[in-house]
Amino acid sequence: MKQSAMPSMGNPGHPLRRCEPDCLQAELTRYLDEDDAMSRFDIGLQFMDTGRMTYHGRRHDAAFWIENASVA
């Protein structure tokens, strides 16, 4: 199974100031101090049938798909 967590569109987060070395820490602090609403994430799950899946025409065992999660 592949999984992902994507921020919901209604999250109150601000764009990161990437020039700031601790931009994630600064945004978390800002969020805790200023925002009233909690952040939400959409969780995506993709169940895989490894017995039917192929990569470049070849079948692979389940470990291949788990260890190479970027392979579609």
Secondary structure as the mmCIF struct_conf table of DSSP 4:
data_model
#
loop_
_struct_conf.conf_type_id
_struct_conf.id
_struct_conf.beg_label_comp_id
_struct_conf.beg_label_asym_id
_struct_conf.beg_label_seq_id
_struct_conf.end_label_comp_id
_struct_conf.end_label_asym_id
_struct_conf.end_label_seq_id
STRN STRN1 LYS A 2 PRO A 7
TURN_TY1_P TURN_TY1_P1 MET A 9 GLY A 10
TURN_TY1_P TURN_TY1_P2 ARG A 18 CYS A 19
BEND BEND1 GLU A 20 GLU A 20
TURN_TY1_P TURN_TY1_P3 PRO A 21 ASP A 22
HELX_RH_AL_P HELX_RH_AL_P1 CYS A 23 GLU A 34
BEND BEND2 ALA A 37 ALA A 37
HELX_LH_PP_P HELX_LH_PP_P1 MET A 38 SER A 39
STRN STRN2 PHE A 41 GLN A 46
TURN_TY1_P TURN_TY1_P4 THR A 50 ARG A 52
STRN STRN3 THR A 54 TYR A 55
TURN_TY1_P TURN_TY1_P5 HIS A 56 GLY A 57
STRN STRN4 ARG A 58 ARG A 59
HELX_RH_AL_P HELX_RH_AL_P2 ALA A 62 GLU A 67
TURN_TY1_P TURN_TY1_P6 ASN A 68 SER A 70
#
